[in-house]
Amino acid sequence: MINHINYFTYNAINYKNPDYRKVQNYKLHAPLKFDSVSFSGKSLPSEYVNVFDYLAAEVLGSRGKQYQVNGSLLSASKIKAAVQNLFSNDIYSNYKKSDYTQIKWKDYIPFDVRVFSIDKINMARKSRLSQWKNVLENSSKPITRYDKLLQEKLHRNPSMKFVIWDSVTSELKSDNRHIPVPYDAKALFETIERYEAIAPKDRAVSCAKPSFVEYYTHRLRDNLLMKMGLSNNDSVWVKIPSISHDRANAEENISKLEILSNKNWCTRSSVDKAVDALTDGDFHIFLRRNKTTKIWEPSVGMTSLRGKIDQIQGKDNDNIVPMSFLSEIKSYIEKQGLKCHTGVVDEGPKATNAIMISEKLKEKNVTKQTFATSIEENDIPSIFEFLDISVKKLPNRKMVISSYRPVYCLDKNKGLTVPYSMFGLHEDSLLRNVEKIEGNFVLSNKNQIYNSRITTFPPSLKSVTGKIICNAEQFEKYKEDMLRVVDGNLSKIVISHSK
């Protein structure tokens, strides 16, 4: 019997009568009395000669179109030839290049930063994959005994080569900024041994999660943490000294940072970001073990600048401090006697502001709903209330708000403010159903980082009782609508000059 199929009863097909060649009955009988039919061509997991033949069939079964492999070639008897044919067709050019137009950027990231960073990312992908190609083709000179052992294994097993190549390229998409994991012979050899030890009957379950690349990345990190005497923990902070603080071990520390970084971080997404991150200050990383798989997961990264914590990122690299680790982060900063930078730049909030943003996102209203939940559920009235803007709901499902200024004050005593975009808010969505603003409608500020980021004038807005404050570009773009909502009173429109 071949698995992964639609099952038919034997009597449903009558080969002597054309009228009965169609499937008449889809009922699954247990136990099956007859052989079944498979259109995928895959065999049972235990029938493959080795675990890498099975893994190769699984990859090609789910991504056959990417590799242009027919499903009929995935059986245990045919998979080896199918994989060998892949390598004869230049498989090494088959990977995704990053495309800045497909990435979900934060609204405040400048256009020139987007384009420039993508060029560097694609350069890094090409460079790193060239290294992996040399390893898989045995064209690089063995350095350690693990390199020699790997060459022997790879020479005997083309499916192993394919699974490794697919794994290191699997994280690369046109809509992300990842680069492949670094090559380490010992970690790769240990990963291969882990998979080779899986019993044939256990392949389907044991190979499912973690994936090959996830386990290899874990071995990279765990081996490093073992050297540092930190591997026995469930969670750990690692401080990687800057180049100026530890110049003698600069290359080693740059490698540490890249290995321990989350794949979403800039320290794993370009040719020189790990170097840049260690040029001005130390880097602090919080890692914890996944409760189910026990693999290491980098959860928080903190850069330093001139002796102070500069930026804090979670695993999503979205400039928002992970709320679940907020207490852990604040405790670490306090215990280490660290100070934080304050401010907002084009690339995002500094550490003080980032922490305060997350504290605001954790804030609850009278119904025990958090600000973060309101944003996630796109609960606009609730969002306005969290932003200290009063809301009146109208019978027609429109809203009247007290005023609008695309900036929230985190601390009135210190004057710490952030644009709405740094909460992950989209102003077009916020203002879509606002019918009246009973106060000022502010679109422009002295610092252009705090300017409104609307892309269209609020479609439901009929009246603004206060003033409209905008810059010349905004006035030119929305002039007719602005005049309409102030009844043509030009004196109520104030054109400011942003820096």
ABEGO torsion letter per residue (X at the ends): XBBGBBBBBAAABBAABAAAABBABABBBOBBABBBBBAAGBBBAAABABAAAAAAAAAAAAAAAAAGBBAAAABAAAAAAAAAAAAAAGAAABBBBBBAAABBBBAABBAAAAAAAAAAAAAAAAAAAAAAAAAAAGABBBABAAAAAAAAAAAABAAAAAAAAAAAAAABBAABABBBBBBBAAAAAAAAAAAAABBAAAAAAAAAOBBAAAAAAAAAAAAAAAAAGAAABABBBBBBBBAAABAAAAAAAAAAAAAABBAABAAAABAAAAAAAAAABBBBBBBBBBAAAGBBBBABBBBBBGGBBABBBBAAGAGBBBAAAAAAAAAAAAAAGBBBBBEBBAAEBBAAAAAAAAAAAABBBAAGBBAAAAAAAGBAAAAAAAAGBBBBBBAAGBBBBABBBABBBABAAAGBBBBAAAAGBBAAAAAAABABBBEBBBABBABAAABBABABBBAABABBABBBBBBAAAAAAAAAAAAAAAGGBAAABBBBBBX
